[in-house]
Amino acid sequence: MSEPAKSTPEKPCPICGKPAVEKYRPFCSSRCADIDLHRWLSGSYAIPAAEDDDEDGDAPPLAPDPPRRG
């Protein structure tokens, strides 16, 4: 007979660090789950965007300049 697969060790609640509870996994309580939801909805978890260098309007031309005559 084979042994059942060992589950990974329980990770603590990402909000308060207490052991996670099955019903609210990965959190320990409804309160910590609500705190996390509020952080998502308020934008606290937003990744800052990098500014582009081409914001001055000097975009490169789409086609090369035509040859000059003369």
C-alpha positions as CSV (number, residue, x, y, z in Angstrom):
1,M,0.0,0.0,0.0
2,S,1.2,3.5,-0.7
3,E,1.3,6.3,1.8
4,P,-1.1,9.2,1.3
5,A,0.6,12.2,0.0
6,K,1.9,14.5,2.7
7,S,0.2,17.9,2.6
8,T,2.4,20.9,2.7
9,P,2.8,22.6,6.1
10,E,0.0,25.1,6.9
11,K,1.0,28.6,6.2
12,P,0.1,31.3,8.7
13,C,-2.6,33.9,8.0
14,P,-1.1,36.5,5.7
15,I,-2.8,39.3,7.7
16,C,-2.1,38.5,11.4
17,G,0.2,35.5,11.3
18,K,-2.1,33.1,13.3
19,P,-2.6,29.5,12.0
20,A,-5.0,29.4,9.0
21,V,-8.5,27.8,9.6
22,E,-10.0,25.5,6.9
23,K,-13.2,27.5,6.6
24,Y,-11.4,30.8,5.9
25,R,-8.2,29.5,4.2
26,P,-5.7,31.1,3.8
27,F,-6.9,33.3,6.6
28,C,-7.6,32.6,10.2
29,S,-11.0,34.3,10.5
30,S,-13.6,36.2,8.6
31,R,-12.2,39.4,10.0
32,C,-8.8,38.8,8.3
33,A,-10.5,37.8,5.1
34,D,-12.5,41.1,5.1
35,I,-9.3,43.1,5.8
36,D,-7.7,41.5,2.8
37,L,-10.8,42.2,0.6
38,H,-10.8,45.8,1.7
39,R,-7.1,46.1,0.7
40,W,-7.9,44.7,-2.7
41,L,-10.9,47.0,-3.3
42,S,-9.2,50.1,-2.0
43,G,-6.2,49.6,-4.3
44,S,-3.6,49.0,-1.6
45,Y,-2.3,45.9,-3.5
46,A,-1.8,47.9,-6.7
47,I,1.5,47.5,-8.5
48,P,3.0,50.9,-9.3
49,A,3.3,51.5,-13.0
50,A,6.6,52.6,-14.6
51,E,6.5,55.9,-16.5
52,D,7.4,55.7,-20.2
53,D,10.2,57.9,-21.5
54,D,8.2,58.8,-24.7
55,E,5.6,60.9,-22.9
56,D,7.0,64.2,-24.2
57,G,5.2,63.6,-27.6
58,D,8.4,63.0,-29.6
59,A,7.4,59.6,-30.9
60,P,9.6,58.2,-33.7
61,P,8.1,58.5,-37.2
62,L,6.3,55.4,-38.5
63,A,7.9,55.6,-41.9
64,P,11.4,56.9,-42.9
65,D,11.7,60.3,-44.4
66,P,11.7,60.4,-48.2
67,P,15.0,61.0,-50.0
68,R,16.0,64.6,-50.5
69,R,16.2,65.9,-54.1
70,G,18.9,68.3,-55.1
